[in-house]
Amino acid sequence: GNAVTITWESVPISAGKYEDANMQQYLIEVWRCEAGQIIFETLGTNYPAIKVEKDEPGCDIPSHGRVYVQEKHGYGGPVEIPWPPHEGQ
C-alpha cells in the first residue's frame, strides 16, 4: 500500500494528578520524501505504533525519524527509527 507502520516497545509511564488528558505519550518526528522534497512531520500517539505515508524516491537525503516518550516531567529519548531505503533505490 501507500503507508508504512512504525512500531516500538511500549514504555510504561505513571499517571500523575496533573496529567493532561490531551497529551500524547509518544512523539514521533519524521522526515520523509514526497514529490522530491523532504517533508517534516511531528506526530503523536498513545499507542506504540503509528502509520505514516510511504516514502517516495527522488530526495537528496535519506528519510529518517525519531521516537520520544513524553510524560509529565518532560521527554525521554529520542530513539532513531531504522528507516529502510525506498524500494527503488
N, C-alpha and C positions, 0 to 999 in steps of 0.2 A: 504494500500500500504506500501511501504518501506520508506515513507517520512512523516515528521510532519511539519505543517505550524505554525510558531510562529507569532503572531500579537500583536500590541500595538497601543496606541493612537498616532496620528500624532502630532509632535511638530513643530510649525511654527518657522522658523528662518529667519532673514532678510538677503537678499543677500548683499554682500559687494563688493566694487570695486576690492578687492584683492582676491576674492573667486576663488578657484582652480576648474576648470571645471571637474577634475577627482576626487575631494573629495566626499566621500560618507557621507550623512547626519547622518546615523546611523551606529554604530559599534557594532557588536554582538560578544561576546565571548561565546563559547560553549564547555563544557566538556561532552562527551557522550561515552557510552560504545560500543566498537566494537571489536569482537573476544576476549572478556575477558580483554581488555585493555581500559583505559580511553584515548580518543583521544581529543586533544585540537585544536580548530579551531577558527580563527578570520575571521569574515565575514563582508562585508559592503553592504549597500543598500541605496537608496534614497527613498524607499517606506516603510511604516510602517508594513511590513511583510516580512518574509523570510522562505524558505523551507530548512529543514535540514534532513539528513538521520535519519531514525528511530533508536531509542535506542535498543541495544541488551542486553540480560541477561548475567550475569557472572562476573560483576565487584564488587570489594570490597567496593567502594564508590559510592554514587548515582550520577547520571548525573545531571548537572546543567548548568545555563547560565546567562548572563547579557546583558543588552542593554544600550548603551551610545548614547547621542546625540553629534554630532560634528559640530562645526561652526568655523568661522574664529578666534575666541578668545580662543578656547580650547574645552573642553569636559564638558558635563553635565551628571549627573548620578553617578554611574550606578543604574539601576533598575534590581532586580533579576527576572529571568523568573521562574514562578511557574511550576516546572518540575514534571510531574506525574511519578510514578514508572513504570517500564517495566510491560507490561500486564501479564507476567508470574510470577510476584512477589506478 
